[in-house]
Amino acid sequence: MEEKTTRVVDYINEVKTRCTYNAAAEAIGITPHALKKQLGDPRPEISWFVSPTSGEPMRFKDDEKHPELYRTTRIITSSKVLVRNLGL
């Protein structure tokens, strides 16, 4: 993964908060499609990235989702949060 993408993945896993693909991609400076490609196959540590309409990870089986995925209803929907907190 690219350095900025890795930083965002690490941050999202640290704060255990869902984040839309759009917010993460915009903060990194790539398209949501490019972000999905960089993230690769479904696995728990990237299940934090979700659809803005459903709040769910797209095309993830239950066993591929992080066990704490629903610990909060909060979802990061603005790239500004990531830019501010990670200095992107």
C-alpha positions in Angstrom: 0.0 0.0 0.0 1.0 3.6 -0.5 2.4 5.5 2.5 -0.6 7.8 2.9 -3.1 4.9 2.6 -1.2 2.9 5.2 -1.3 5.9 7.6 -5.0 6.2 7.1 -5.6 2.4 7.7 -3.4 2.5 10.8 -5.3 5.6 12.2 -8.7 4.1 11.5 -7.7 0.9 13.3 -6.3 2.9 16.2 -9.4 4.9 16.7 -11.7 2.0 15.8 -14.1 4.3 13.9 -15.7 3.6 10.5 -14.8 6.0 7.7 -16.3 6.4 4.2 -14.3 5.5 1.2 -14.9 8.9 -0.2 -13.5 10.7 2.9 -10.4 8.6 3.0 -9.8 8.8 -0.7 -10.2 12.6 -0.8 -7.8 13.0 2.2 -5.2 10.8 0.4 -5.7 12.6 -3.0 -6.9 9.6 -5.0 -10.3 8.3 -6.2 -12.4 5.9 -4.1 -11.9 3.2 -6.8 -8.1 3.6 -6.5 -8.3 3.4 -2.7 -10.3 0.2 -2.9 -7.7 -1.2 -5.3 -4.8 -0.3 -2.9 -6.6 -1.8 0.1 -6.9 -5.2 -1.6 -8.9 -8.2 -0.5 -11.5 -7.9 2.3 -10.0 -8.4 5.8 -10.9 -7.1 9.3 -8.4 -4.2 9.4 -9.9 -2.6 6.3 -13.5 -3.3 7.1 -13.6 0.1 8.7 -14.0 1.7 5.3 -17.7 1.8 4.5 -20.3 3.0 2.1 -21.7 6.5 2.8 -25.2 5.3 2.3 -25.3 2.1 4.3 -22.4 2.6 6.8 -21.4 -0.9 5.9 -18.2 -2.3 4.4 -18.9 -3.3 0.8 -18.8 -7.0 -0.1 -17.5 -8.2 3.2 -18.6 -11.4 4.8 -19.3 -11.4 8.5 -16.0 -13.2 9.3 -14.1 -10.6 7.3 -15.4 -7.7 9.5 -13.5 -6.3 12.5 -15.1 -7.6 15.7 -15.4 -4.0 17.0 -16.8 -2.6 13.8 -20.1 -1.5 15.4 -18.8 -0.3 18.8 -19.9 3.2 17.9 -22.4 4.7 15.5 -19.9 7.4 14.5 -18.6 7.4 10.9 -15.9 9.8 9.6 -17.5 11.3 6.5 -15.2 14.3 6.0 -11.7 14.2 4.6 -11.0 17.2 6.8 -10.9 15.0 9.9 -8.2 12.8 8.5 -6.2 15.7 7.0 -6.3 17.5 10.4 -5.5 14.4 12.5 -2.8 12.9 10.3 -1.3 16.1 8.8 -2.0 14.8 5.2 
